[in-house]
């Protein structure tokens, strides 16, 4: 009987280790998302861009596709007079340990402090995260304006 229990114990331990790693990665991504939201709220555009891969793909809420971090940097610069900032709230994060990819989905809201404290636009979003050189970065993000 012991010869059957030992392999089961090893399998159980390995499953728990992988589960804890995925949970830790989810916590890391949620922490990065909070930091990204803070950078957006403080208009720290370079910090916002630091959460992205160089070849990031971004689809804006209105459907504009931006290819690469530099394209997004130019897009942000076009709206420099705007006081809008955005908050992304994840509802689900799924991590694939083997591929080093993660899926985040949730809602986003846009705020203009000159118009009060309530959001004036919002919708749903999804983001693809990749583990690059040991850290998580956004590889692709899609925003859909729904209000």
TADA-V500030 format. One record per helix or strand of 2 or more residues. SS is the DSSP state (2 for helix, 1 for strand). FROM is the first residue (numbers start at 1). LEN is the number of residues. If there is no record, write none. Layout:
{{SS FROM LEN} {SS FROM LEN}}
//
This chain:
{{2 2 40} {2 45 5} {1 52 8} {1 65 3} {2 69 10} {1 84 13} {1 101 12} {2 113 3} {1 121 12} {1 135 11}}
//
